[in-house]
Amino acid sequence: MSCELNMLKIKKLLIAFLFLFFAGCNLFGSDVDVELVEMKMGKTFNDSTEVLSDLTDTFSPTDDEIVLWISWDRVQGENNGIIEWHTPDGKLYLEDEFQFTATDGTWATWHKLPIARTDASLTLGDWIVYISLKGKYMGKKEFKITGTGSGDI
């Protein structure tokens, strides 16, 4: 009788272990924590090569645009997010919704804020961009639009 009880305990432990293993592998549809790995800003982005250049966090009113590049990790399937560009006084200036489908766990997205010949060129100071994915806040990046200094990094 005790041999049968031990076998039953072993079977229960094995089932519990397999359940935890498969749950950890995301086979039951639980969300894996997506990671925002890196954020960079620049003035130029080449769409064909996906290279961001003129890296900086300080922009001029005459710059054509700000390009925000974001690297994601542990991301799978359909994803949607929001980029919120906020002026120095904290007001929402522009909201950019985006979607992508990731298949290998990593992905990069880029987002643009036009400056030259827009109201942004008239709004000098310290701006903030907020990033969310799947309704979850992922991070923020501060930058400047100023009439002085290059800010190149």
Beta strands, then each sheet from edge to edge (+ up, - down):
strand 1: 35-46
strand 2: 51-55
strand 3: 58-59
strand 4: 65-86
strand 5: 92-114
strand 6: 125-133
strand 7: 136-145
sheet 1: 2+ 1- 4+ 5-
sheet 2: 2+ 1- 4+ 6- 7+ 3+
end
